[in-house]
């Protein structure tokens, strides 16, 4: 799991209130009949960003992307691109290009003709088209495939043709709908880094739709997590991962152990939660805003839990359990530890040593974590 | 049980094909018959090309064939244009009220008895002539319009069903790259659905070529099509020239179908590889 953003936005324009957003989505709603696919979404995306819309299928992320491209009209609200109101502007007049999930390569044209299509629409001189297409094909390493038809290419090559075709017009904003969805895992990882370096080289703003959280983590400068047509949280990958604002985000991005409990101590600089789920108390070294005795959830990431056979000091943030299952993944191992309360806790441990004293099935272990590790969410 | 070597299966197949092709085959054979009587094989002078030469000199049949060809080509081309537009409209317009009804209405001419279609067209043409003076009498124009009314329905169905499996992302991608909708249709949609359009053209051509009922209702003096001439001649007794004509027609149709099928099979293979 990568926890830091891979994208090349060095500054953080979203933190600067005076920065002008490049794309502004202003209270946009899209309804299909009674169903709201996108529900009152507001969003600011800045120049040079890779912004990922992350969510399960049917959460409205593709609809939002299609509204940016001009293929759907918002039921209410407005979209501004580079300060211009896009209401009523058709796709062929927007300074935006899109890479489709199916790639949508024209089957009756070869690679070169596919890439040149967009330039031909702008009546650019033939010689210039030729040169720009050749440059673009070299950039995506398809120079030798110019005369091939799409059906003569592999999945990865088609993906690169689609990318070249959408970039050759030098759009200010590129929309990518599940750009790597059709590729196998190895190729996907490789292509992710290629995408980032291309984006860096060309300075294009990317909006990427994906359901793959790892992809979002690797690519994005910021992630907008969507659920039921709403953006539930937007932030950098590490913000989303380390400071999820709700149960949904904590659970959707990465894996997490969620302990339900009651707030028994609520001080400005710490809180203590009594959790029946865990069978103990959780001490968190920061204050939260919740009414006293509220039901809250403490989320602890599997890699932030320590596991030992000796009892750690203290009574907070410690619990005993029996190892129920172990999955060895090479670089790390996942342990499922069953607590006396019946709850199963997921713990990951890096395999730093080749001959570590092996913790094995049915062994009694102690789980503990730092007071800074849990994230307390109220919804 | 192994059906591959079963005599039963082979017999079934042979019987089926015999039923389909023996009448046609006998007609082809009899086109080389020397006798004037179609049913009597003159073994002394056959086979001969006598009737083929005779046909070349038969102006009535040749004129009718020419008219049929003209009507069929104009009809096929017109039907393809109208049918493609209708099919595209029905497939692409978003869900609108009455779409189902419209869909059903375009396919209604397929099941409408031809006699009724023919009669209604005749009444319309007569009424129009009285009202606005057009069409002045009935002839090739009225016949072509008549053929188009039902051929177009077939083309609509073919194009519509092809577009149902068409990836609309292709059109969106073209639009996204700056092509206006009309251009998208001509540069992207039409080339890709071209096999369906060609099938529609061939079907419309064939329907028109052998139509008798609607032609009879909508034709005028001096505009008899081939089926009309053949039909009226047969009533007086089948002439060997008809056999010749039929043989030529079958040969041309067979060549056309084989050619188009080969071409389509090649394209289908490419399309399949593209998925």
Interface residues (C-beta under 8 A of the other chain):
Chain A: X69 X70 X71 X90 X91 X92 X96 X97 X98 X100 X101 X102 X104 X106 X107 X108 X117 X118 X121 X122 X149 X150 X151 X152 X165 X166 X169
Chain B: X167 X169 X170 X172 X173 X174 X175 X176 X177 X178 X179 X180 X183 X188 X191 X192 X270 X271 X273 X274 X275
